Amino acid sequence: GQVDIFLHLLNGLSAEERSRPETYESLIGYLQNEKMGIRELAAERLVELAPAGKTIAYDAAASADARKMAQAAWRKLIPPGSLPKVEK
């Protein structure tokens, strides 16, 4: 459940997970999770794995509507079924 998700995000993602598009879809989905801690960790992991997302204004404590706007920006940056672009 929620505790497992939190601990998984806290401990980081394996190289195998980082190479799967589903991982990014889950992280982006977690930006709307009911638990603020999970939202915060998901955002941290996304920025860590896709530094281009640093410019996306996301606040885990913001309203659901504000979070949806940031979530849409993340989906634009990493569309479903894809991986983040590698920065040079």
C-alpha positions in Angstrom: 0.0 0.0 0.0 1.0 3.6 0.7 3.8 2.7 3.1 5.4 0.4 0.5 5.2 3.1 -2.1 6.7 5.6 0.3 9.6 3.3 1.3 10.3 2.3 -2.3 10.5 6.0 -3.3 12.6 6.8 -0.2 15.1 4.1 -1.0 15.5 5.0 -4.7 14.9 3.2 -7.9 17.0 0.5 -9.4 18.8 0.8 -12.8 16.2 -1.6 -14.2 13.3 0.5 -13.0 14.9 3.7 -14.4 15.0 2.1 -17.8 11.2 1.3 -17.9 8.7 3.9 -19.1 6.1 2.5 -16.6 8.3 3.8 -13.8 8.0 7.4 -15.1 4.2 7.0 -15.6 3.9 5.8 -12.0 6.0 8.7 -10.6 4.0 11.2 -12.6 0.8 9.6 -11.3 2.1 9.8 -7.7 2.2 13.6 -8.1 -1.6 13.4 -7.3 -1.3 10.8 -4.5 -3.4 11.4 -1.4 -0.3 11.3 0.8 1.9 14.4 0.6 5.0 12.5 1.5 4.5 10.3 -1.6 3.9 13.3 -3.8 7.1 15.0 -2.5 9.3 11.9 -3.0 7.8 11.3 -6.5 8.6 14.9 -7.5 12.2 14.5 -6.1 12.7 11.3 -8.0 11.4 12.8 -11.2 13.7 15.8 -11.0 16.6 13.5 -10.1 15.9 11.2 -13.2 14.8 14.0 -15.6 16.7 17.2 -14.6 14.9 19.1 -17.4 11.9 19.0 -15.1 13.5 21.3 -12.6 11.7 24.2 -14.4 8.3 22.6 -13.7 6.7 24.4 -10.8 5.4 21.6 -8.5 4.3 22.0 -4.9 3.1 18.8 -3.2 1.1 21.0 -0.8 -0.6 22.9 -3.6 -4.3 22.4 -4.5 -5.2 19.4 -6.6 -5.8 21.7 -9.6 -2.3 23.3 -9.3 -0.8 19.8 -9.0 -2.7 18.7 -12.1 -1.2 21.5 -14.1 2.3 20.5 -13.0 1.5 16.8 -13.7 0.4 17.7 -17.2 3.8 19.5 -17.7 5.6 16.4 -16.6 3.5 14.3 -19.0 4.4 16.6 -21.8 8.1 16.3 -20.8 7.9 12.5 -20.5 5.0 11.3 -22.6 3.4 7.9 -21.6 5.4 5.0 -23.0 8.6 7.0 -23.2 11.7 7.7 -21.2 13.2 11.1 -20.3 15.5 12.5 -23.0 19.1 12.3 -22.1 20.6 15.7 -21.5 24.0 16.4 -23.1 
